Amino acid sequence: FMNDVALALTQSTLFYENSDMEASIDLDWVREVEYDTELATGLAIVAGKVLRLRSHSQMFEFVLPQEHVSRWHMLLPPRRLKVAASAT
């Protein structure tokens, strides 16, 4: 099941909290940011998008309401870790 989570963003940190916890992610540790229509478990999101952040060892997912998706795209654009091509 999903709990409502409040998100806040600064230039260096994503803060998230609900009635049970408060936490943050240092954006310097985030290697990938993507927006998807499914959670990693395969559950489809009908209204809105999944904001997925990956660090070296963890993945975080937040379901964004459709009316907030374009703003999050602007504030936290999608990005992928660039992997160096191997020499052939």
Buried (B, 14 or more C-beta within 10 A) or exposed (E): EEEEBEBEBEEEEBEBEEEEEEEEBEBEEBEEBBBBEEBEEEEEBEEBBBBBBBBEEEEBBBBBEEEBBEEBBEEBEEEEEEEEEEEE
